[in-house]
Amino acid sequence: MPELPEVETTRLGLVPRVVGRRIRDVVVRERRLRWPVPRDLAGRLRGERVQDIRRRGKYLLFAVGEGHLLVHLGMSGNLTVVGRDAPARPHDHVDIALDSGEIVRLNDPRRFGAMLWVREPATHALLRDLGPEPFDETFGGEWLHRAARGRRVPVKQFVMDAHVVTGIGNIYASEALFAARIHPSRPAGRISRGRY
């Protein structure tokens, strides 16, 4: 599954080619993703300019018109920019055609991803309860220690909880705990402040 670093890398690759561009058309080949692609998505996006692309945890947020296109890559999805004549391949579910002649294409073999329209991201059900970003100033050992107080859940499960810290998946949780020499099954609430 694409985790925070992979989603941020995707965002950084999209920004120079997509931000500032106008959306000419949207082609949805398969609506049945984790949550169905809204039927009115093309109408909401067509003719609008992409103002910005941000990331919140593992979600990408394209600021467009009066709202945002929310994208989650699921277990195996990716967003790529291709030329207008690039033929669709298997699992290419959504194309967003830009005024540059390029296409932002969602490929998602397992269809666990999402492409949704949200007016206000901060209050959307998928985003409103997310914990801090790993590199936020508010996040750190002290914060984790307070959040873990009294928790018996294994520390690996604890740090993978998006309500605790957003964007951390299996790979990075395992690597961080290995580097800190903390056993992943140790109860989160039994780790000292200094170890966090």
N, C-alpha and C positions, 0 to 999 in steps of 0.2 A: 504494500500500500504506500502511495506517495505520502511521506511525512513532511513536517514543516520545512526542512531544508530543500526538499525536492519541489514543493509547491512554491517556495520563494524563488528558486532557480527558474521555474516556469514563468513566474511573474516578471522577473528581471529580463527574461528573453522576450516576453510579449510587449513590455512597456514601449521600447523604442519603435516598434513596428505597428502598434495598435493605438496608443494614446494620441488623441488629436484627429484620428481618422473618423470618417462618417460611415455608418453602417448602411450599405446599399440593399442588402437582402439577408434573409435567414431561411435556411433550408433544414427542416427537421425530417430525418429519414426514419428515426425510431424514437417515439415519445416515451416508451416504457423503460425508464431508468429507475433508480432507487425510488425517486418520486417522479411522477409523470411530468414531462416538459409541458409547461402551460400552452394551451392552444392559442392564446393571444400573444405569445412571446414575440413572434415575428412582427406583429403590428406595433408592439411597444418599442421595439428596437429599430425598425426600419426608419431611415432618415436621421437618426440621432447620432450625435458625436460622442465618442468615448472620451470622457474627461480625465479619467484616472483609472488605474488598476491597483487595488490594495489587497492585502492579505490579512486574514484574521484566522489564526490557527491553521488548519488545513483547507480553509475556504478562500477562494479568490472572489473579489468584489469589483466588478466593472462599473464605475460610475457612468451612467448613461441617462440623459434626459432627467426625468423626475424621480428616478430611482436607481436601482442597482441590479445587474445581472449577477446572481450568486452561482458560483461553480464549485462543485466538489468533484475530485477526480476518482473517488471510490477506491477500489482495490487495485485496479490496473489501468486506469484511464490516463489520458494525456491530452494536452492542447498543443497543437502545432500550427504554424503559419505556413501555408502552401500557396503555390501559384493558382490563378483562376482556372487553369486547364488541368490541374492535378486530378486524376480520376479518383472517385471515392473507392476506398478499400473496404473489406469486411469490417464491421464494427465502427465505421465512421458514421456517427449518429446525428451530429449537428454541424452545419457549416454556417459561419457568419461572414458574409462577403463584405469587404471594405472598399471604400472609394479608391484605394491604392491599386486595386486589382488583385489583392491577396485575400486569402480566406483563412479565418481562424477555425480550425477543425477539431471537434471533440471526437476522440476515438476511445471507446470504452468496452473492451471485450466482455467483461463480466456484468456490465450494466448496473454497477453499484454506485455510480456517480450521480451527479445531479446538475441540472441547469434550471434555475428558478428565477422569477422576477420578485424582487422585494423593494418596497418603498423605503423603509427605514431599517437598515441592517441592525442597529443597536437593539431594536425591540423584536427582531425576528426570532421565532422559537429555536432555530438552529444555532443562533449566535448569542442571544442575550445572557445565557448563564455560563458562558465560557470563562475559564480562569484567565489569569494574566499570561502574557506572552513570555517565553523563557528569557528574553533579553530586555524586558521592561525594567525600569528602575525600581518598581515596587516588588519585583520578584527576586527571591534569593533564599539563602539558607534559613534566615530568621523567619521569613514568611512560610516556608515549607514546614519548619518545625512547629509553628503555631497551628497550621492547618492539619498537621498530623497528630496533634495532641489527642490522646485517647483512642486513636484509630488502630484497629487490630488487623486491618487488611494488609496483605503483603506489600512491601514498599514498591515493588515493580508495578503492581496494579494501581497503587496510589498515584505514582507519578504519570501513569498513562491515562488517568482520569482527566478528561478535558475540562472538568469543573475545577480541578486543582491547578493544572497548568495546561495550556492548550498547545496542541501540535506535536506532542511527544508520543511516538508509537513504539512498537516492540523493539525495533533495532536500536534506536537511540536511548531508550530506557535501559536496555541490556548493556550497551556500551558505557553509559554514564555510571551505572551501578558497579560495573566491573572496574572502571577507572577509580572509583571511590572505595573499592574493596568492601562493598556492602552486599551481603547475600540477598538476592531478589525476593526470597520468601520471608525475610525478616519482617515482623510487624512494623508498619510505618510509625506508630506511636512509641516504639521502643528504641528509636534511634536518637542519639543525643543531638543537641543543637550544633555542636562542633562538627559532627559528621555530615550534617546537612550543608 
